Amino acid sequence: MSHEGTSAASSGHPGERGMIEPIGGSDEATIAAQLGRTPRGMAGIAWRCPCGKPGVVATLPALPDGTPFPTTYYLTCPRAAAACSTLEAEGVMRDMAERLAADAELAAAYRAAHDAYIADRHALSDLDVPEIDGVSAGGMPDRVKCLHALAAHALAAGPGVNPLGDETVARLGEFWARPCLGEVS
C-alpha cells in the first residue's frame, strides 16, 4: 500500500534523513485554518496532501509554554481527521485492540512502531521532557487509543513502520480526493 501525497518523511524517519520539511509560505495560515486555532509547537511539515497543503505536522516535545506534548505527528487535514473520527465511532479501535491482544506478531510490530515514534521525537528535537519519556501516541505500544495519531504517524513515516497506522490510512481511502478540504486560501 502506498501513502499518496508528497510526504516530507515518506521514505524515512526525520532523524535518519532529515525528512521534516520547514514550514513556509502560507503553511502556518493553512494549518491554523485546518485546525480552527493557532498551531503550537510546530517543528515542520511531516506529510503533505497531493494538493500540496500540510496534512501532518511534526511538533516539538514541549509547547512554547513548556507543557509536555507527546504527539510528535499531528494530523491537520480536516478530511482525514473526520474520517478517523468516523472509523473510531464505527468501533475500528476495539477490533484493532482485540487483534493486538491476540496476535504476537502484530504486537511486536506495534511495539517497534512505538520505538520508532520515540526515536523520531528524539531526532526532531534535543529538548529533554522527562514527563513524556517513553510515551508515544495513539495508545502505543499496548493499546489502540487514537486513530488520528496512528494515521499521522503512518503518513509521516511511510508504509511499513506502523501496522495499525497503515491499516487506518488504508481504511481512510483517498480522503484527499477533490475538492480537497486541505485547500484553504
PyMOL commands that set and color helices and strands:
alter all, ss='L'
color gray80, all
select helices_A, chain A and resi 14-17+27-35+78-89+92-102+104-124+130-132+147-157+163-172
alter helices_A, ss='H'
color red, helices_A
select strands_A, chain A and resi 42-48+54-59+73-75
alter strands_A, ss='S'
color yellow, strands_A
deselect
rebuild
show_as cartoon
